[in-house]
Amino acid sequence: MKVSVPVMGQKGLDEIVGGHFGKSPGYVIYDTDTKSAVTISNTSEHLGGTGLPPELLAKNGVNVVVCSNLGPKAVDMLASFGIDVFVGARGTVRGALESWQRGELEAANKDNACKEHGH
């Protein structure tokens, strides 16, 4: 299973979780089977590229997104790709993944989606 976390830099599992899902500069993708992580750049139109972040993650085989929060459109789009989303992650990617694995994060939905940043 591949789990993605939006990040602010390139420190992998030690990187800080990005505060804005779509505008984070990159995404760590952690493979729970191999226990390995890679960081991909956010090449979506939010940062001057093409496509949207959920499309980018779907193309990379992501099954789950763990993040601080995200807008309702992103929640819907990730769901359309069959990607489960959990919100409330803080601190490092490693800590966020541990919180997710312990069941401490909340499943994303329209009620708990971010209402700021023009969403």
NORJOCOR-V810734 format. One record per helix or strand of 3 or more residues. SS is the DSSP state (H for helix, E for strand). FROM is the first residue (numbers start at 1). TO is the last residue. If there is no record, write none. Layout:
# NORJOCOR-V810734
SS_FROM_TO ; SS_FROM_TO
This chain:
# NORJOCOR-V810734
E_2_7 ; H_12_14 ; E_26_31 ; E_36_41 ; H_45_47 ; H_53_59 ; E_64_67 ; H_72_80 ; E_84_87 ; H_93_101
